[in-house]
């Protein structure tokens, strides 16, 4: 939702309008053998000092094998990757930076129904949709209720030039036509991350955001019925995946 890292999150192209991702996209949990394809994706998407390296990718997959998801084209090239980790609200509130939230930790010491999006990297908007459609049934089955992420605000620098004395959180909460003014916050809003939790200075290095980060929260659809979903066979939940994604967008 990359999601949340200081990696350059603003899309270089508009999000495609298709609701249903292409059937040619394969989505699955990531394996150690996917690291080479993931490195190619990172290098295509991010600057050298922003891309996750081999050790980081391997550590995430090993620590969170059911929270690391990839979308691949037929030939095997990685189109998108999503990495998440469990997090408590106390950990989220006390974290000063993205790195504090994204640090790989095993085993996780406390029970929680919340996740933190370490990174979402993509070169294809349909692949991002496919990843979330894939994940929602698993999220319900395992009792996850929400996902937090940290987003840059790339419009902040230009806004600050004409509003030098106004706090950044005012810009963060500004809206146009009921949507966030900032293009990256608007992008995540359309993916279901509609609750703005906090504005954190010095969150990660991102010049256009003046190093500020917005902490966002997305609710997993129908997660209030978590005890029930644990009893429902996963294949049944998978049949609901496109409905779940539409519920996220409509919420």
C-alpha positions in Angstrom: 0.0 0.0 0.0 6.1 0.7 -2.6 3.4 0.8 0.0 4.8 2.8 2.9 8.5 2.7 2.4 10.5 5.8 1.4 10.7 4.2 -1.9 9.2 6.4 -4.7 5.6 5.6 -4.2 3.9 8.0 -6.6 2.8 6.1 -9.7 4.5 7.1 -13.0 1.3 6.5 -14.8 -2.4 6.8 -13.9 -4.0 3.9 -12.3 -5.8 1.9 -14.9 -9.5 1.9 -14.5 -10.1 -1.9 -14.9 -12.0 -3.4 -12.0 -11.0 -7.0 -12.8 -7.3 -7.8 -13.2 -6.1 -9.8 -16.2 -6.3 -13.5 -16.0 -2.7 -13.6 -17.3 -1.5 -12.4 -13.9 -0.4 -15.1 -11.5 -0.7 -14.1 -7.8 0.8 -16.2 -5.0 2.8 -16.2 -1.8 6.4 -15.4 -2.3 9.2 -18.0 -2.1 13.0 -17.6 -1.7 13.3 -18.6 -5.4 11.4 -15.4 -6.4 14.2 -13.1 -5.1 15.9 -12.6 -8.5 12.6 -11.5 -10.1 11.9 -9.2 -7.1 15.3 -7.6 -7.4 14.6 -6.8 -11.1 11.3 -5.2 -10.0 13.0 -3.2 -7.3 15.6 -1.9 -9.8 13.0 -1.1 -12.4 10.9 0.9 -9.9 13.3 2.5 -7.4 16.6 4.4 -7.3 19.6 2.3 -6.2 19.6 3.7 -2.7 15.8 3.2 -2.4 15.5 -0.4 -3.6 15.3 -3.3 -1.2 18.4 -5.5 -1.5 18.6 -9.3 -1.6 19.1 -9.7 2.2 16.0 -7.5 2.9 13.8 -9.4 0.5 15.0 -12.8 1.8 14.5 -11.8 5.4 10.9 -10.6 4.8 9.9 -13.8 3.0 11.5 -16.0 5.7 9.9 -14.0 8.5 6.4 -13.5 7.0 5.8 -16.2 4.4 2.0 -15.7 4.5 2.3 -12.0 4.4 4.6 -11.7 1.4 2.7 -11.8 -1.9 3.8 -11.4 -5.5 2.1 -10.9 -8.9 3.8 -12.3 -11.9 3.2 -12.2 -15.7 3.1 -15.4 -17.7 6.8 -15.3 -18.5 7.7 -15.1 -14.8 8.6 -11.4 -14.5 7.4 -9.8 -11.2 4.8 -7.1 -11.8 4.1 -6.2 -8.1 5.1 -7.3 -4.6 3.5 -6.7 -1.2 5.2 -7.3 2.1 3.4 -7.0 5.4 4.1 -7.7 9.1 2.0 -7.9 12.3 2.1 -4.7 14.4 0.3 -3.5 17.6 -1.1 0.0 17.9 1.4 0.6 20.7 4.3 -0.2 18.4 2.7 2.0 15.7 2.2 5.0 18.0 5.7 4.8 19.4 7.5 4.5 16.1 9.2 7.7 14.9 10.2 6.5 11.5 9.1 4.0 8.8 12.2 1.9 9.6 10.9 1.5 13.2 7.6 0.0 11.8 9.1 -2.0 9.0 11.9 -3.8 10.9 11.7 -7.6 10.5 11.1 -9.3 13.8 10.5 -12.9 14.6 8.8 -14.2 16.4 6.3 -11.4 16.9 5.8 -11.3 20.7 2.2 -9.9 21.0 -1.1 -11.0 19.5 -2.6 -8.5 17.2 -5.2 -8.2 14.5 -3.3 -5.4 12.7 -0.7 -5.5 9.9 1.8 -2.9 8.7 2.5 -2.7 5.0 6.3 -2.7 4.7 6.4 -2.3 1.0 4.2 -2.4 -2.1 6.2 -2.1 -5.3 4.6 -2.3 -8.7 5.0 -1.6 -12.4 1.4 -2.6 -13.2 -1.8 -1.2 -11.6 -3.8 -4.4 -12.4 -1.2 -6.4 -10.6 -1.8 -4.4 -7.4 -5.6 -5.0 -7.7 -4.9 -8.7 -8.2 -2.7 -8.8 -5.1 -5.4 -7.3 -2.8 -8.1 -9.6 -4.3 -5.8 -12.5 -3.5 -5.1 -11.4 0.0 -8.5 -10.5 1.4 -9.8 -14.1 1.8 -6.7 -15.1 3.6 -7.0 -12.0 5.8 -10.5 -12.9 6.9 -9.6 -16.5 7.5 -6.7 -15.6 9.7 -8.5 -12.8 11.6 -6.6 -9.8 10.3 -8.8 -6.6 10.8 -6.8 -3.7 9.4 -3.6 -2.7 7.6 -1.5 0.4 8.4 1.0 2.0 6.1 3.1 5.1 5.9 2.8 7.2 2.7 4.8 10.1 1.4 3.0 13.3 0.5 4.7 14.4 -2.7 2.6 17.5 -3.1 3.7 18.9 0.3 6.8 20.7 -0.9 5.0 22.8 -3.5 2.1 23.5 -1.1 4.5 24.7 1.6 6.0 27.3 -0.7 2.7 29.2 -0.6 1.8 28.2 3.0 5.1 28.4 4.8 3.6 28.8 8.3 0.8 26.2 8.2 1.4 22.8 9.7 1.9 19.9 7.4 -1.0 17.9 8.9 -3.3 20.6 7.5 -2.2 19.8 4.0 -2.4 16.0 4.8 -6.1 16.4 5.6 -7.0 18.7 2.7 -9.6 17.4 0.3 -10.8 18.2 -3.2 -14.1 16.7 -4.4 -14.2 14.5 -1.2 -10.8 13.0 -2.1 -7.3 13.8 -0.5 -5.6 16.7 -2.2 -2.2 14.9 -2.2 -1.9 12.6 -5.2 -0.3 9.7 -3.3 -2.9 9.9 -0.5 -5.5 9.9 -3.2 -4.0 6.8 -4.8 -4.1 4.9 -1.5 -7.6 6.2 -0.7 -8.8 4.5 -3.9 -7.1 1.3 -2.7 -9.1 1.4 0.5 -6.7 3.3 2.8 -9.1 6.0 3.7 -8.4 6.7 7.4 -5.6 9.2 8.1 -4.1 8.4 11.4 -1.1 10.7 11.9 1.4 13.0 10.2 5.0 12.3 11.2 8.0 14.6 10.4 11.3 12.9 9.6 9.5 9.7 8.8 11.7 8.8 5.8 13.9 10.6 3.3 11.6 12.0 0.6 12.4 15.5 -0.7 9.0 16.2 -2.2 7.3 15.3 1.1 9.8 17.3 3.1 10.6 13.9 4.8 7.1 13.8 6.2 5.0 10.7 6.2 1.2 10.1 6.6 0.2 7.1 8.5 -2.9 5.6 6.9 -5.3 2.8 7.9 -7.3 0.5 5.7 -10.0 -1.7 7.1 -10.2 -5.3 5.9 -13.8 -5.7 4.6 -16.2 -7.8 6.7 -13.4 -8.4 9.3 -15.8 -7.7 12.1 -17.1 -11.2 11.6 -13.7 -12.7 12.3 -14.8 -15.6 14.5 -17.3 -16.7 11.8 -14.8 -16.4 8.9 -12.4 -18.8 10.7 -15.0 -21.5 10.3 -15.7 -20.8 6.6 -13.6 -23.0 4.2 -11.0 -20.9 2.4 -12.2 -21.9 -1.1 -15.6 -20.3 -0.2 -13.9 -17.1 0.9 -11.8 -17.1 -2.3 -15.0 -17.0 -4.3 -15.8 -13.7 -2.6 -12.5 -12.1 -3.4 -13.7 -9.7 -6.1 -16.7 -8.7 -4.0 -14.4 -8.0 -1.1 -12.2 -5.7 -3.2 -15.3 -3.8 -4.4 -16.4 -3.4 -0.8 -13.1 -1.8 0.0 -13.3 0.7 -2.8 -16.9 1.6 -1.9 -16.4 2.0 1.8 
